[in-house]
Amino acid sequence: MKRTVLGLTIVGILASGITVRAQNPARSRGANEAKVRTELMQIERDIGTANVKRDKAYFDRIEGDEFLFTGANGSLTTKKEDLASLDEPEGDWALDAYDPDDMNVYVYGTSAVVFGRTTTKMHNRKNSETRSSETRFTDVFVHRDGRWQIVAGHSSRIPPKKP
């Protein structure tokens, strides 16, 4: 009888040890997901900075080869087209600010989706006219080769507020 009690006690201790070990990855995963959320929100801010600076090298790194962007008007832009557009002259309008906020990040293992709002400000080089606009965006990221890359994006304009 003592052996049975001792055996059950050992089994109980082992089982509780397994339970503790099983819970640690969950805690670690929760902390890691918070870190990933923070990292992806920073990437969105970096995308804003790269848009203002027209940083082709940044977009070449952050966009996956299969990247596809759907514009507010339904247009589709590939990575190749996006990068090529940065070689073209800017035109009359210069982007002064591209500020993402109101972001939510959902992490699914090695994939993540970021939803948010962007406020842009620009000025016309010819007449100094200024404009601002707001959009909602959805970006899809995949973690590979030790980094996050955006593989799909979508933007929809938020109508201006009526006075």
N, C-alpha and C positions, 0 to 999 in steps of 0.2 A: 504494500500500500504506500509506503514512503517513497518508493521508486516512482510510482505513478504520480504522486503529488509533485515530486521533484521534476519529473519529466514534463508535467503540465506547466509547472512554473517556468522551466526553461523555454518551453514552446511559447508561453505567454510573453516572456521577456523578448524572445526573438521576434515574435509577431509585432510587439510594440515598437521594436527597433526598426522593423521593416516599414511600419506605418510612419514613424518619424522620418525615415529616409524618403519615403514616398511624398511626404508633405514638403520637404525642403525644396525639391525642384519646382513645385508649384509656387512657393514663395519667391524663389529665384526667377521663375518665369514672369511673375507679376512685376518684380523690380526691373527685369530686362525689358518687358513691354513698355514700362514707363520711360525707360531710357530710349527705346526705339521711337516712342511717340515724340519725345523731346528732340531727338535727332532728325526725324522727318519734318517736324515743324521748322527746325532751323534750315533744313534743305529748302523748304518752301520760301523762307526769307532770302536764302542765298539765290534762289531762282529769280526772285524779284530784283536783287542787286545786279545779277547777271543780265537781266533784261534791260535795266537802265544803262549798264556799261556796254551792252552788246558784246558780251564775253563769249565768243565762239568756242574757245577751248573748254570753258566750263560746260556749255551745253553738249559738246562732244563727249565729255566724260559722264555727265549725269543722265543723258538720254540713252536708253537701250537701243540697239540696232533696229529693233522692231517698233520703236516709238511711233505712235500715231496720235495726233492731236485733232480733236473735233472742235472747230470754232463755233461761235455763237450763231453764225449764219448757216451752219451745217457743213462748212468746208472741211476737208481733210488735209492734214499736213504731215508728211513723213519726216524722219530725222534728217535725211538728206536734204529735203526741201527747206526745213527749218534752218539748218546750218548754212545753206546757200543764201538764204534771205539776209543773213548777217554780213554777207560780202557785198550786198547792194547798198547804194547810198540811202541814207535815212529818209530823205524826203523833207517836206516842209515841217512836219511835226516831230518834236523831240520829246522823248519820255523822260520826265523828271523824277517820278516816284512810282513805285510798284510795291504796294504794301499789303501783304496777306495778313488776315486776322480771322477771328471767329472760326478757328480750325478745330476739327475733330479728326482723330486718327484711329483707325481700326486695324489691328495687326492680326494676320492670319498666318502664323509661322513665318515663312520666308516671303510672304506677300503682305502688302498693306495698302489701304485706301485712305487718302486724305481728302476731306471736304473742307471748304472754307470760302472766305470772301476776300476779294482783292479790290483795293482802291488804287486807281491810277491817276496820275496828274501829268499833264503835258503842256507844252507851249509851242506856238507857231513861230518858226524862225523868221518869217517874213514880216509879221505884223504884231508879234508879242501877245496875240490872243492866247488865253489859257482855257483848258478843259479838264474836267475830272469825270471819272466814271467808276461805277462799281460793278463787279461781276461775281458770280458764284462759280467755283471750280471744283472739279473732282479729278484727282490724280491717282494713278495706280502705280505702285512701286514693287519691284522684285529685288530681293537681296541675293546677290551672287558675286563671286570673286571678292568677298569681304567688304562689299559696299552696296548701298542702295542705288538702284537706277529706276528712273521713271520710264514706264513702257506704254502708258496711255494717259491722255489728259482730255478734259472737256471744260469749256467755259461758256457760261450763259450770262448775258447782260441783265443787270438789275435795272428796271426802269427808273428814271429820275423821279425824285419825290415831287409831287405837285404842291405848289404853294397854297 
